[in-house]
Protein backbone atom coordinates (compact mmCIF):
# COMPACT_ATOMS: atom_id res chain seq x y z
CA UNK A 1 0.00 0.00 0.00
CA UNK A 2 2.75 2.38 0.99
CA UNK A 3 4.62 1.74 -2.25
CA UNK A 4 1.59 3.05 -4.12
CA UNK A 5 0.99 5.97 -1.78
CA UNK A 6 -2.36 4.55 -0.71
CA UNK A 7 -3.95 4.53 2.70
CA UNK A 8 -5.58 1.31 3.84
CA UNK A 9 -9.00 2.68 2.93
CA UNK A 10 -7.87 3.82 -0.51
CA UNK A 11 -6.17 0.46 -1.11
CA UNK A 12 -9.34 -1.39 -0.09
CA UNK A 13 -11.46 0.76 -2.38
CA UNK A 14 -9.03 0.31 -5.28
CA UNK A 15 -9.12 -3.49 -5.08
CA UNK A 16 -12.85 -3.58 -4.32
CA UNK A 17 -13.05 -4.81 -0.73
CA UNK A 18 -14.28 -3.19 2.43
CA UNK A 19 -11.70 -1.31 4.50
CA UNK A 20 -12.36 -3.66 7.42
CA UNK A 21 -11.00 -6.56 5.35
CA UNK A 22 -7.67 -4.79 4.97
CA UNK A 23 -7.76 -3.64 8.60
CA UNK A 24 -8.22 -7.23 9.81
CA UNK A 25 -5.34 -8.44 7.64
CA UNK A 26 -2.92 -5.69 8.59
CA UNK A 27 -3.74 -4.92 12.21
CA UNK A 28 -5.83 -7.85 13.31
CA UNK A 29 -9.20 -8.14 14.90
CA UNK A 30 -10.22 -6.78 18.27
CA UNK A 31 -9.55 -10.23 19.78
CA UNK A 32 -5.92 -10.03 18.66
CA UNK A 33 -6.12 -12.52 15.80
CA UNK A 34 -5.04 -11.62 12.30
CA UNK A 35 -6.83 -12.72 9.20
CA UNK A 36 -4.91 -14.18 6.34
CA UNK A 37 -6.05 -12.75 3.03
CA UNK A 38 -8.54 -14.93 1.19
CA UNK A 39 -7.93 -16.15 -2.33
CA UNK A 40 -10.45 -13.56 -3.50
CA UNK A 41 -8.50 -10.71 -1.87
CA UNK A 42 -5.19 -11.98 -3.28
CA UNK A 43 -6.73 -12.28 -6.75
CA UNK A 44 -8.13 -8.73 -6.54
CA UNK A 45 -4.71 -7.38 -5.52
CA UNK A 46 -2.97 -9.19 -8.38
CA UNK A 47 -5.63 -8.14 -10.89
CA UNK A 48 -5.46 -4.49 -9.79
CA UNK A 49 -1.69 -4.25 -9.41
CA UNK A 50 -0.22 -6.22 -12.28
CA UNK A 51 3.33 -5.35 -11.24
CA UNK A 52 3.03 -7.31 -7.97
CA UNK A 53 4.61 -10.75 -8.10
CA UNK A 54 2.15 -13.48 -7.06
CA UNK A 55 4.87 -15.60 -5.46
CA UNK A 56 5.97 -12.67 -3.29
CA UNK A 57 2.40 -11.78 -2.36
CA UNK A 58 1.65 -15.32 -1.20
CA UNK A 59 4.97 -16.27 0.38
CA UNK A 60 6.54 -12.96 1.32
CA UNK A 61 9.72 -14.10 -0.39
CA UNK A 62 11.33 -12.71 -3.48
CA UNK A 63 11.68 -15.33 -6.18
CA UNK A 64 14.81 -14.56 -8.10
CA UNK A 65 15.10 -15.46 -11.73
CA UNK A 66 18.72 -16.48 -12.18
CA UNK A 67 18.56 -15.62 -15.86
CA UNK A 68 17.45 -12.06 -15.20
CA UNK A 69 20.50 -9.80 -14.78
CA UNK A 70 18.40 -7.28 -12.83
CA UNK A 71 17.59 -9.90 -10.18
CA UNK A 72 21.24 -10.81 -9.84
CA UNK A 73 22.21 -7.14 -9.52
CA UNK A 74 19.56 -6.57 -6.84
CA UNK A 75 20.74 -9.64 -4.95
CA UNK A 76 24.34 -8.47 -5.13
CA UNK A 77 23.40 -5.01 -3.85
CA UNK A 78 21.39 -6.49 -0.97
CA UNK A 79 24.26 -8.77 0.00
CA UNK A 80 26.61 -5.76 0.05
CA UNK A 81 24.13 -3.83 2.21
CA UNK A 82 23.88 -6.76 4.61
CA UNK A 83 27.66 -6.98 4.93
CA UNK A 84 27.93 -3.24 5.53
CA UNK A 85 25.27 -3.42 8.24
CA UNK A 86 26.96 -6.41 9.88
CA UNK A 87 30.21 -4.45 10.00
CA UNK A 88 28.44 -1.45 11.55
CA UNK A 89 26.76 -3.69 14.12
CA UNK A 90 30.10 -5.20 15.12
CA UNK A 91 31.62 -1.72 15.49
CA UNK A 92 28.69 -0.58 17.63
CA UNK A 93 28.97 -3.67 19.82
CA UNK A 94 32.67 -2.91 20.32
CA UNK A 95 31.83 0.68 21.28
CA UNK A 96 29.22 -0.48 23.76
CA UNK A 97 31.68 -2.95 25.25
CA UNK A 98 34.31 -0.21 25.63
CA UNK A 99 31.84 2.19 27.23
CA UNK A 100 30.63 -0.44 29.68
CA UNK A 101 34.20 -1.38 30.53
CA UNK A 102 35.11 2.27 31.19
CA UNK A 103 32.15 2.62 33.59
CA UNK A 104 33.53 -0.13 35.85
TAMO-V830370 format. One record per residue. N is the residue number from 1. RES is the residue in one letter. OMEGA is omega in degrees with one decimal (NA if undefined). Layout:
BEGIN
N&RES&OMEGA / N&RES&OMEGA
END
This chain:
BEGIN
1&X&-178.2 / 2&X&-179.8 / 3&X&-179.7 / 4&X&179.4 / 5&X&-177.4 / 6&X&171.3 / 7&X&178.0 / 8&X&-180.0 / 9&X&-180.0 / 10&X&177.7 / 11&X&179.1 / 12&X&180.0 / 13&X&-177.5 / 14&X&-179.1 / 15&X&174.6 / 16&X&174.5 / 17&X&179.0 / 18&X&178.5 / 19&X&180.0 / 20&X&177.1 / 21&X&180.0 / 22&X&178.3 / 23&X&-178.5 / 24&X&178.2 / 25&X&-174.3 / 26&X&-173.1 / 27&X&-177.2 / 28&X&179.8 / 29&X&-179.8 / 30&X&179.0 / 31&X&175.6 / 32&X&179.6 / 33&X&176.8 / 34&X&173.8 / 35&X&168.3 / 36&X&-179.3 / 37&X&177.4 / 38&X&175.9 / 39&X&-179.5 / 40&X&179.3 / 41&X&178.2 / 42&X&180.0 / 43&X&179.8 / 44&X&177.6 / 45&X&-178.1 / 46&X&178.6 / 47&X&-177.1 / 48&X&-177.5 / 49&X&-174.2 / 50&X&177.7 / 51&X&178.0 / 52&X&179.7 / 53&X&-177.9 / 54&X&179.7 / 55&X&178.4 / 56&X&-177.4 / 57&X&-177.6 / 58&X&-172.8 / 59&X&-174.7 / 60&X&-179.1 / 61&X&176.9 / 62&X&177.5 / 63&X&-177.8 / 64&X&175.8 / 65&X&-173.7 / 66&X&177.9 / 67&X&-179.4 / 68&X&-178.8 / 69&X&178.7 / 70&X&178.3 / 71&X&-179.3 / 72&X&178.1 / 73&X&178.6 / 74&X&179.3 / 75&X&179.5 / 76&X&178.9 / 77&X&-179.7 / 78&X&177.8 / 79&X&176.8 / 80&X&178.4 / 81&X&179.6 / 82&X&179.5 / 83&X&178.0 / 84&X&179.6 / 85&X&176.9 / 86&X&178.7 / 87&X&178.6 / 88&X&179.2 / 89&X&179.0 / 90&X&178.9 / 91&X&178.9 / 92&X&176.8 / 93&X&178.5 / 94&X&178.0 / 95&X&179.2 / 96&X&178.9 / 97&X&179.6 / 98&X&179.9 / 99&X&179.8 / 100&X&178.7 / 101&X&179.6 / 102&X&-179.5 / 103&X&-175.7 / 104&X&NA
END
